[in-house]
Amino acid sequence: MEEDQIIGIWDVFKEYIPEKNKDTAANHFVDFLVGQDIESSVLQGLVGYDTHLDDAIELVLGDEVEEEEEEDYSHDDDEDY
C-alpha cells in the first residue's frame, strides 16, 4: 500500500471520529498498518500530514528503534573479550 492510499483511507474515516477519539483511532490504524507489513519507510513518509497520525507513527517507530537497540545490546553480551 502506498502513502497516498493510506492518507486517503485515513481522510475518509477521520471525519467520522470525534476529536477526543482521534488519537486512539490513529494508534489503532497505525497498528493495523504495521500488521499488514507496511514498511517503516512508508510510515515515515506519512509524517507531517496529520498530527494524530504523526503521534501514532512516532510511538510505533520509537518502539521499533528501542527493540533494535535491545537486540544489538543482547548480541554484544555474547562476545568474548
Beta strands, then each sheet from edge to edge (+ up, - down):
end
